[in-house]
């Protein structure tokens, strides 16, 4: 057997300055994260972290999985007398409602990572409930994102989201040039809250049909003027970093910024964002980003979740071991739709990416209004 892992590879870590590593499996004893690059002396609001985790946790409603984890966390390092020490912070979540017996078969679940992971890791991976590929791993992601959101607020940046669409039911979009954060229900965020009943009827129908639903989350970051102009060209641009980590969320299969795929319907003159006095733009088709750099306008993007692959119907599949066709009988506990609780995961991912970029050193300080490059 040939091993090709070098010491330079960080296979389960995201970020450059603010680094996040996630570990654990869905039905193992625990899961958690290690955060490096936190500022020493910062006093996090632990109650706010608990609140953010409560947004991700399954609700007592028809669209959510019946698995009930408390998502209580234990901080093992990097935290002393209520403040960050500057050392890596590790937090763990003990699994208390795991049912590994529901996942002891050898049939590959269609559209899950079961078959691909089995082949990549030679069958040595933990397959129970998806193992490390499970949505359960978004608990430590939201923990990290909750801390990132608190630190971003210190820099004048606020991150929030709403359910834009599930199936054929849609909410209103965010105003692309909004100046204020809208008032949203944190547990079912909608710009038009009167549409909630239509979404809930959709959940009930999907549950009765023993199927599942996909949906779109629209996420935004509002920036104070002095907090803009971060991001790197090409590989570490704002879109690149957000896309990288958002696609790590199980079930995400699409992302667009600003006008996104709608640019295909526009010509150049109507697509351009006219720059106004003071640096703001009249429109925000670019989603607050130019050349990978946050331009000061709201950063707006949309991320699409596929329907949850596990449905409560028998499906044809193959057996890991024999390679032969088999009938998969559904077991376990699964969401009818990952939304609205997927909003917390998308916000967390965006906040982690933005904080890593904000923490990076800049080449130049902002010029005073009367200075030009020629003056330097």
N, C-alpha and C positions, 0 to 999 in steps of 0.2 A: 504494500500500500504506500502511495506517495502522498506526502503532505506538502501543501504549497502555501501555508499561512506564514506571512512574514510579520515581524514585530511592529512594522509601520501600519498595519491594517487595524482599523477600528470598526469592526463589522456591525456592532450594535450600538454605536454612538453617533449622535448628531451634534453638529456645531463646531465652531472654531474657538471662540473665546468663552462663550457660555455653552458648555457641553452637557448633553443629556444622554445617559445610558439607561436602558430599560432591560429588566431581567425577569425571569419566572415563566410559569406556564399556567394555563387556565385552570387546570384541576390538580396542580401541584400544591405543596404546603403553603407557598407564599409567592408573591411577586413584588416588584418594587422598582426603584430607580436610584441612580447616583447622579448628582448634579455638581459640576465643577465650574469654577469661575464666578461664584457668588461673592458679592462684596462683603468683606468683614464689617461687622457692626450693624448691618441692616436688621431691623426688627420686623419680621414678617407677621402678618395678621393670620394666626392659625385658624380663627373662626371663619375667615374668608375662604381659606383653603377647604375647610370642611363644607362650606356652602357650595363651592364650585364642584366638589365631588358629589354632592347631593343632586346637582343638576344632571350629572352623568349617570347616576345610579338608577336602575330600573324603577319605574313608578308602579303604583297599584292600579294599572290601567291595561286595557286590552292589547295595546300595541307592544307592551314591554314583556321581556322574558320573565318567567316565574322565579328565576334564580334570585335569591335575596342575600346579597353580601352587604355588610355594614360599611365597607370601604373605610374603616378606621385604620389609621396609619401609625407607625412607630418610627420616630427619627432616631437613627443609630449613631450618626456622626455628623460633624460639621455644624452643630447647634449647641450653644451653651448660654445659660441664663437668658434665654429668650431671643438671642441674636445669632446671626451667622458668624462663624469663626474665620471664614476665608478658606477653610479646608473643604474637601469634597463632602457634600451632604448626601447621606444615604437614608432612604425611607422604605419601609416594607409594609405590605398589606397581607395579612394572614387570610387565606381562603377558609371560610367557615361553612360554606354551603355548597361545597364541591360534591359532585356525584360521578366519580370516575367510572363506576360500573356501567354507566349509560354509554360509554365510548370504548368498550373492550372488544368490539368486533373488528374484522379485517376488511370490511367493505369501504371503498373510497367514496366519500360524500361528493356528489356532483358540484362543481364550481367552488368547492372549498380547496384549501391548500394541501389536503390530505395526501393525494397521489404525488404531487410535485415534491412535497417535503419528504415523503417516503423514499423517493428516488434520489433526491439530492443528498440526504443524510444516511442512505443505506439502511433505512429502517430503524436507526438508533434514536430518532426524534421521539418526543413525547406526543402521541397522537390524540390524547384525551381532550375532547372539546376543542380541537384545533391546536392545543399546546401553546407555543409561543406565537401562533398566528391568530389567536382568538381576540375578539373585541374586548375581552376581560383586561387585556394589556393596556387599554386606554385609561384605566384607573391611574396608574403611575404617570401616564402622559398628562392627564388633567391636573394631577398634583404638581408636576413641573410647570405646566402652563399657568396654574393659579399663582405660583411664585413669580413667573415671568410677567404676568399681567400687573402684579403689584409693583414690580420694579419699573415696568414701562410707564405706569402712572406717575412715577417720580420724574420721568422724562417728558411728561405731557402727552403721552400716547394712550388711548383707550381702545380696547378691542371688544367687539360685540357681534352678535349674529342673530339671524332669525330663520325660521322655516319658510323657504320661498315656494317650494312645490313638493307635493306628494301625489303620485299617480297623476290624475287629471285635474287636481284641485291646486290652485295657486294663490299665494299671498301677494300683496303689493310689493314692488321692489323698493329698496332704499332709494332716497333721493341721491343722485350721484354726486351732487355738490353740497351735501348737507353740512351744516356747521355745528349742530348739536346732536348728542346721542339721543335717539328716540326712547320713549318709555316702553319697555317690553316686559312681558311676563317671563321671568327667567326660566320657568319650567316648560313653557310652551310659547316661545317668543314668536309673535306675529305682529306685523305692521298694522294689519286689519284684524283685530282680535275677534270680530264678529264672524270670521270665517272658520273659527275653531270647530264648531259643530259639524261642518261639512267634512273636515279632516277626520273627525272621530267616527262619523258614519262610514267613511271609507275604510277605516281600521276594522270596524265591525264586519263589514262585508268581506274583507280579505280573510279575516279569521274564520268566518263561516265557510268560505271557499277553501280553507286549508292551504292558503298561499301567503305570499308576502309582498311588500311594496318597497319601491325605491323612492328617493327624494333628493331635493337640492337644498343645500344650506347656502345662504348668502351671508358673507362675513365682511366686516368693515373695520378699519382702524382710523380713528380721528387723530390728527397731529397738531400740536401747537406749532406756531411758526418757527420757533427756535429748535424744534425737535426733528425737522425734516432734513432732507439731503443726506441720508445714509443709504448704503447699498453699494455693491461693487458691479462693474461691468461684466458681462458674459456669465461665468459660471456661478457667481455668488450675488447675482442681482436679486432684488426683492422678490420678483416673480419666481426666480429659480429656487431660492431658499424656501419660500412658502410652499411651492409645489412639491419640492423634495420631501418635506416632512408631512404635508397633508396627505400625500399618496401613501404614507406609512400607516395611515388609519385603515384598519380592515374594512373593505367594502367600498372605498373611494375609487371611482373609475373615470372621473373627468374633472377638469378645473378650467376656469376662464377668468380673465381679469378685465375690468371695465366693460367695454362693449363686447369683448371676447369674440365668439364666433359670429356675432352680429356684424363685425367688420366686413364680412363677405358680402353684405347687402349694401355697403356704403361706398361712395367714391371718396377720393382723397380730400377734397374740399370740405365735405360734410363730416368726415371722420376726424379732422384735425381739431385740437382744443386750442382756441384762441387765448393767448396769454394777455392778462389784464394788468393794469398798474398795480404794483404790489406783489406780482408774481403768481397770483391765483389765476385759474383758467375759467373761461365762461362755461365750458362743458367739461366732462370728465370721462371721455371715452377711453382714455388711457388707463383709467383705474388708479390714478394717483402715482403712476410710475413712468419715468422716461429713462431709457438707457440703463435700466436696472436700479435706478436711484429714486427714492421717494421724493416727489416734487412738491410736497406740501398739501396737495389736495387729498381728500379721503382715499385711502387704499381700499378698493372694493373688489372682491372676487367671489365666485360661486363654485361650490364643490358638489359633485353628484355622487350619492351613494347608490349602489346597485341594490336590487331587492335582496333581502337576506336569503342565502342559498338553501338553508334548511327549510323545507316546507313539510307540512304534516300529511304527506301523501307518499305512497310507495313509489320508488324510482328505480330504474335500471342503472346499474353501475358495474364495476369489476371488483374482484377480490385482490387485495394487495399481494397475497402470498401465491395464489394459484394463477392469477391473471385471467381467470374465467369470469364470464358475465354472471351477475348475481342480482337479486332483488334487495334493495335497501329499504328497510322498514324504519321510519323516523323514530328517534328517541331523543331524550334530552329536553332542554328548555331554551326556547329561542324567541326572538322578537318577531312580531308581525312586520314592524317597521323600525329601523334604527333611530328615526327621528320621532320626537324632537330632541331626545337626549344626545344625539350625535352632534348637536350644536356646540355643546361644551367641549367635545374633543376637537372640533375644527377650530374653535377660538383658541384652545390651548396650543395647538400646533402652530397657528399663526403667531401667537405671542412668543413662543420659543424662538422661532425664526427671526422675528423682528428684534428681539432682545439681543440675540447673538450679533446681529448687524449693528445695532446701536452701540454695543460694547466695543466694537472695533475702532482702533485709532483712525483719525482722519488725516488726510494729507495736508489740508489747509484749514485754518479757522475761517469762519464766515467773514467776508469782507464788509467793511462799513459801507453805507449807501453811496458815499462820494468816491470810494476807491474803485479803480479798475486795475486789470492786470498790468496795464502799461505804467501805472503809478508805482508798482512794486519793484 
